[in-house]
Amino acid sequence: MQFEERACGFLCQKSWLYGIISVPENLLTSKGVLIVVGGPQYRVGSHRQFTLIARYLAAKGVPVMRFDVRGMGDSEGDIRTFEEIDNDLKSAIDQFYLEIPNIKEIILWGLCDAATAAAFYAHTDKRVSGLVLINPWVRTESSLAKTYFKHYYFKRLFDSGLWKKFLSGKFDFYASLYSVVRFIKDFISSYFKSESKNQSEYFEDNNPNLTLQERMYSGLKIFDGKLLVITSGNDLTAKEFLDLVKNSNKWQKLLANVKQQNLPDANHTFSHRVWRDQVAQWTYDWIKLIDSK
């Protein structure tokens, strides 16, 4: 199917933001996909992923908008973290509706901290009916330490390259020992801080003391739309998220009926074409699925 791409500019709290909308010749869905961009990043994406997925979906009849948040790419304003872009998302959705009046619902699509930003925002805007979360960012000191211990240091013990270095005398024993000891101290410290702080199974959304993981859980628990979660097999960020879900009854319950996909060999940004194409295909298939219900 043919599609066109048009540039757009719109205001967000006195700053001009700029984006690109991929518009199908014939809309085959009432849903529009807004690609949320985390930082430091702009609307093209790593390996042009955001551009390519927008064109892939538009060629199949799904309108897509991608834009630069304040302080990034071509947009004006001060740079801000992924936890501070709610107004950017609202302004972008407002513009999306003006550009394509036929859309009735918005799906937010985000990678890494952009996925987390989308999860924070979605329940605050009734126009958002779906979320596609790619390798969501749920990092804390404790989760990072646990993930490195489980998926990096333990795995290194079975790395033939490590033992070849050791046997050839090229292994820096003292530097490695120092690194391991420091890691263990940090791990123990962060673990007990986490355990002493997080006792409650349920959280209030407006509590300013919530951790990032608690805020995300709270936002998703309130959100009544559809979810798709896609993770990479070769990515510590994804492993942190999957470990969080695996070790938490409330997270398992939350995601029990959520469509989840995993690419075992893919890295964080899906740098190979076959991985990017698979993510695009899964996104489209999921949109068709929820359209049919």
N, C-alpha and C positions, 0 to 999 in steps of 0.2 A: 504494500500500500504506500502511496505517496504521502509525504508530509512536508511541512515547511517549518523553518526555525525563525523565530522573531525575537529581537532584543526588547527588553522592557526596563524601565526605570520607575522607581516608586520611593516614596518617603517613609522613613521610620524614625520618628522622634527627631525631625529636622535634618536627618542625614539621608542622602540619596543612595539607594541600593540598586544594583544592576544585576540582571539575570537573562536567561535564555529560556524561551518556551518552545517546545517541540510539539507542533500541532498537526494531528493526523488529518488527511483529506476528509475522511469519514470517521467520526467518533463511534467506537463500538462499545463504549462503556460510559456510564455517567460519573465515573470516578476519575479524578486527576491525581497523579503522583507528584508530590513535592519532594525533591531530593534535598535532604538536610546535610549541610556541609559543616564538618567539625574543623578544628584548627590544629596547627596552622595549615590551612588548605583553602583552595578556591574551587569554583564551580566545575572545572574540567575533571578534577580528581586524579589520583595516582594512576599512572598508565592509561589516562584518559577514560577511566572507568565510568564516571558520571555522564560524560558526553555519550559514550557508547551505549550505556543502558537506556538513556533517554531516547536515543535514535532507534534502538531495538524495539522499545515499547511503542513509540509513536508509529513505527512502521506496521504495528499490529493493532492500531486503532486506539491506543491509550495516550492521552495528553500528559506531558511531563514538563515540570518547571524545575530549573536549578538556578541558584543565585548565590551571590557573595554576601555573607553577613557583614555587619558593620566592622570596619577596620581590616577587611580582607579583600584580596583581589582588586576589583575596580570600585568597590563600594566605599563610601565616606564613613567617617566616624572613628572612634577609638576602638582599638582591638579589645576583644572581650573573650571570656572563657565560654565553653559549651554550656555552662550553667546560667549564662546571662543572655541568652538569645531568644527568649520567649517573645519579645516584642518584634524581633526580626521575622520570626515564623508567622506571627499574626499578620504583619504587614504583607508578607509574601503571599499568604493565602488570600488576603483581601484582593491583591492584584491579580492573582490566578483566576479568581471568580470574575473580575472585570474583563480580563482578556478572553476567557472562554465561558460565557454565561451558561452554557449547557451542562457544565459539570455540577453535580449535586453533593458530592462527597470528596474528601481528601484522604489520600494514603500518604503517610510520612515514611520515607525510605532513608535510613541512615546507617553509616559505617562507623564503628568504634565509638568515640565520644559523641558523635552526631546521633547515633542510635540512642544513647542515654539521654541526650537533649530532647529527642523526639518523645521518649517515654515520659520525661518530666512534663512535657507540654500537652500531650495528646488529650488527657482527660479534662483540660481547661477549655477546650474548644469543641463544641458540638459538631462542627463541620468535619472533624477528623473521625473517620470510621475504621481506619486500619493502620497498622504499623508493620513495617518490614525492618527488623533489627538484625544488623550484620555485625558479628563479633562485638557485642555490646561491651562498653567499658564499665567495669564494676570494681576498679582497683582501689584497694586500701593497703596500708603497710602490712597488715596481717595476711591478706589474700596474696599479695605479691611474694612474700616470704614463703608461704606454703606452696605456691605454684612453682617457684624456683626449686624448692627442695624436692618436690615430687616429680617435676617434669624436666628439670635441667641437671641438678647435681646427681641425682640417683641415676639418671640416664647416662651421664658421663662415665660412670663406673664401667659401663659396657661398651664404651667407645674404643674401637681398635686403635684409632689415631692417638688417643691419650696414652695407651700402653706402649705404643711404638716410640713415642717421645720419651716415656719413662725409661724404657730399656736402652735407648740410644744415648741417654745422658743429657737430652735437651730439655728435660722437664724441670721447671723452676719449682722445686719442692717447697722452699720457704715462702715464696710469694703465694703459692697455692694454699699452703697451710694457713697463712695469715688471712687469706680471703675466706676460707672455710670457717675459721674461728670467728671472724667478724660477722659472717652471715648467721652462724648459729646463735650468737649473742643477740643480733637484731631480730632473728626469728622468735626466740624465746620472749624477748621484750614485747614485740608487737603482738604475739599470740595472747599473752596474758592481759595486755591492754584491751584487746578485742573481746576476750572472754568476760572481763569484768564489766565492760560497758554494755554489751548487747545481750540483755536478758529477755526482753519482751519479744513475743511472737508477732504482735500487731502494733502498728504505728499510726500516729495521727499525721495526716499529710502536711499540715501547717506547722509542725514542730520544727523550730530552727536548729535543734540539736541532732537531727537525723544524720546518719552517715550517708554517703553516696548510695550504697547498696540499699539502705532503708528507704531513701527517697524514691529510688527506682521501683522498688517493690510496692511502695505505697501508691505511686502514680499508676502502675500497671493494674493494681488491684481495683482501683477506682474506675479505670478505663473500661468501657463496655463494648469496645469495638473488637475487630479481628486482629490476630497477630500471626506473623510469620517470622521465625528465627532461623538464621543461616549462620553456621560457624565453620571455621577453618580447622583442619586437623593439625596443621603445623604452625601454631600461633599461640603464644602464651596468654594473650588477652582473651582469646576464645576459651582456653583451658581454665582460666580464672573464673569465667562465667559458668562454664559447665560444671566445675567443681563446686561453685556456690550452689547451683541447683541440686546437684547430686547429694550434697551434705545438708540440705535444708528441706524439711517436710513442707513448710509453707510455700517455698518456691516450687517444689514439685507439684503441689496442689494447684498453684497458680497457673502453671504451664501444662497441666495434665492434658488439656484438650487443644493445645496449640500446635500448629503445624511446625515441625522442626526438621531442618535439613543440615547435613554436614558433608563437607568436601575433605576427605581424609588427608590428601597431599597438599592442599592449598595453603599458601601463606596469608598473612594478615590482609594484604591489599589485593589478593587474587591477581598476581602479576602476569600469569600466563593467559593467553586468549581463551583456551578451553575452560579455564576456571571462571573467567568473567562471563563467558557465554552461558555457562551453566547457572550462574547466579541470576542472569537476566531471564533465562528460561523458567527457572523456579518462580521468579517474581511474577512473570506473566501467567504461568499456570495457576498460581495462587489467586491472582486477580480474577481469572476466569471462574475459578471454583467458588469464590465468595459472591461473584456476580450471579451465579446460577442458583444461589440459595435464597 
